[in-house]
């Protein structure tokens, strides 16, 4: 079911679409009775992946794999967004984190559900393959002092992958380089370093082969139009055309996700965030970046009543 077209978009709300790091086992159980669960079934048909199993019966260790986590997160976010739209809430602003940008593009109407699912399937498989070709991982760094960010630029085989807030970044790199960073992160100005359980060194040059495969898939999809406002991870700017987003989605694979800049690009008139399932991570990040009057996480259907009573 498509979102209502007669409901005016709300200029005070931003819809947040999470990335794969937000997903855990059983994240979709609360939503399987939704009338929009049919989107999960359709995505399974398009991709050949049992998305319903991933969302309801899989364990944490089953969904950590890149290709599985991406398609399951994408599906669940769209189920919850369509539920929100059914309540008459259509946010003007859409902001995704990494793969969440694909969810936001489908929610906006720029991409169809089928094309979005096909792109995510190609992206997930290509990233997993690139990670096998060029093994690596990621580390979250917290509490950086004034020179901590600059110190990262002096390291070999380490790249900033996510800028999630002031003094909070995620880096990608080869395993040897990250082991070295873990051993001396304090001397580089970082208070804490936490290895992440991920399938590769995402948003870094080690994903170059995945970028080539995604580019071919991006050229094959049909693009629509939108009256929503989408803010990109790559540069923190508003983009609304197909040509722009085709380039941005490609660049995103090997460039940092600047969620800090994208959040700060929201106008002051945006006073409310609503995070799609699997929810929680982006609400925490945005809270540390700027103040919002209201923040909602759609981790289960009753949460919709708080947004649209």
N, C-alpha and C positions, 0 to 999 in steps of 0.2 A: 504494500500500500504506500502511495506517495504522500508526502507531507501536504497539508492543506495549502491552497493557493490564495484563499480569501483572507487569511489572517495576516495582519500587518506585522512586520518585523519589529522587534523590541530594540530600541537603540541603547537601552541601559543594560543589556545582557550580553555576555560573551559565553558561547558554548565551547568547552574545552574537550579535546579528543585525545585520549592517552596513547602513549607508545607501548611497545611490547613489554617493557619492564614492569608494567602495571599488572600484568596478568598472572593469576595463580590458578591452581587446580580448582575446578568446581565454580569458577567465577560466574557462570551463566545460569546456575541452577534456579536462582530466584526469578529468572526471566523466561523460563521455558513455557509458561502458560500464556505469555503475551501473544496477542493476535499478530504481532510483527515477528514472531519466531519464524515465520515463513521465509524471512530474509536469510536466516541461517541455513534453511533447507536449500534455498536458491543458490547461495554462495557455495554450498557443498557440491551442488550439481555442476556449477561453472568450473570449479577448481579441482574436483575429484578428491577432495579432502573431507573426512567425516568431522565437520566443524561442531556438530551437536555433541559428539562424544568428547571432543576437546573441551567444550564449555561446561559439560555436566558431569562426566565420569572420570576424566583424566586427572592424574595427580600432578603436583607441582613439577616433579621431575619429567613428566610427559610433555608439558607445555613449554619448557624452557628452550626447546629447539627452535631456532630462528624461523623456519618456514611455518611451523605450527603456531607459534606465538603470534606472529603477525596476522595471519588470516583469522584466527580466533578473536583477537582484540578488535580488529576491523569489524567483524560481524556483530559482536556484542555492542560496540559503540553505536552502530547504526540502529540496532533494535531499540536501544534506550532513547536515541535521538527521535526516532519516529513516535515512540510513546510520548515524549515531551511535546512534539508537534501536535499530536492528537489532543493534548490538553490546551491547545491554543497558544502555546509559547513557542515563538520562532525568533531566536536571537538574531540581531543584526550582524554581530561579530562572531566569526568562527576561527578558532585557533587550535591547531593540532601540534603534537610533539612527535617529530620524526614520522613514523608510519601514520600517526594520527592526522597528518595532512591529507592523506588519501581519504580517510573517513570524512574529514571536513569538506573535501571537494565533492564527494558523493552527496553529503547532506545539503550542500549548496545548490546542487543541480548541474554543476560544471561537468561532472562525470556521472554516468549511469551506474547502477549497482553492479551490473554484469562486468562493465569495463573496469570499475574499481577493483572488483574481486580478481579479475584476470591479472591486473597490474600487480596487485599485492602478491599473488601466487608466483609470478615471475620474479618479483623483487626478492621475496623470501628465499626462493630456491637459489637465485643468483648470489645472494649474500652468503648463504650457507656454503655454496661451492667456492666462492672467493675466500672464505675463511679456511677452507680445507687447503686451498692453494697457498695461502699466505697466513699461517696461524698467528693468532694474536689474541688480545683480550682488552679489558677496560678497567680503569680504576677511578673511583670517585674521590675527589680531593676537597677537603673542607677547611675553612678557617685560614684562607690565604692572606698573608700580609701584603703590603704595598708592592713589593717586588716579586711576589710568588708567581704571578702569571708570566712576567717577563722571563723568570728563571726557566720555565718550561720550554721556551724557545731555544734554549741552549742545549737541549737534550737531543740525541739522535734516536730516530725510530720511535718517537713519542709525539702524538698530535692531539691538540684540544679537539674533543668530539662534541661535547655538550657544554654550553654556558647556561647554567641553570639559575644563577643568582650571583650577587656580589660575593666574591670570595668562595664560590662554589662551582667547580667545574668537574667534568668527567673527561678523562683522557683515554685515547686508544694507543696501542703500540704493540711491538713484538713482545713475546714473553720475557726474553732476556732484558729488554729495555725497561719493562714494567717492574721486573724483580729489582733492578737497580734503583728505580724510582721509589719503590716501597722501602728500600733500605735507607734511603737518605732524603725522604720527603721533608722531614723537619728542617734539615739544613737548607732546603730550598724555599722555606717559608710557609709550609703547609702544616697545619696542626694535626690533621688526621688524613689517612689514606685507607680506603676500603676497596679491596678487589671485588669486582662484580661477577655474578654468575651469568655470563653471556656466551654466545656462540662464536664471537669473533671481535676483531678490531673495527667496529663500525664507525662510519663518518670519518674515514681516514683514507689516505692513498692506497691502503691495502684492499680497498673495495673497488678498485678501478675496473676489474673485469666484470663485476656486477653492473657497473654503470653502463657498460656497452650493451649488455643484454636488456637492461631496463629501457635504454634509449630506443631500441628497436620496437619494444612493446608500446612505448609512449607514442610512437609515430603511427601505430595501427589503430588507436582508439578514436572514437567520435567525441567531440567536445560540445558542451551546451553553453548556456549563458546563466547568469545568476544576478539576483538583487541583493545578495549577502556581501559582506565585507570580509575578505580573508587576508590574514597577515602571515607572511612567510617566515619560516625558520632561518633561511639562508641569510636574509638581510634585514629582517624586522620591518619590512615595508608592506603596504597594501598592494595586492595584485589581484586582478579579476579576469584576465583574459587567458585563453587557452595557450597562446604562444608563450606567455610569461610562465605559466605553470608547468608547461612541458620542460622548459629549461630549468626551472627551480627544482622540480622533482628529481631531475637528473643530477644536478649539482649537489643536492642534499646528501647523496650517497657518499661523497668523498669530502664534503665540507662540514664544518661544525653546525650543530643545531643551536642557534642563538635564541633560546627561549626567553632569556632576560630581555633582549632588545625587542622581541615580539610582544612581550607583555607590556613593556613600557610604551609601546606604540599605540596601545589602546587609549582612546580619549578619556578625559576625566568624567565624561557623561556615562561611562560604563561603570556601574556601581555593583553589579552582580555577576558572579561566575556560576555556571552550572556545568559540572564535570560529568561526562558520559561514563558509563561502566566500561571496563573495570576501573572504578573511581577511587580517588584519594591522593595519588601522587602529585598530580598537577595542582590540585587545590592547595597542597602544602607548599609547592614551589611559588605559586602566585602570591600566597599570603606573605611570604618572605620578601617579595619584590616590591609590592605596593599594597595599600589598604583598599579593601572593598567593603561596602556596607553589608553585603550578604554573599555567602558562599555555600553552594549546595553540591552534594555528591550523590549521584544516582546509582548507589550500590545495590538497591533493591526497589521494587515497584512502590512500596509505601512512601519512599522518599519523593516521589512525584507530587504527593499531596502538599509537601512543604513549599515546592516551587509554584504550583498552581492549585491552591486549595479550592 
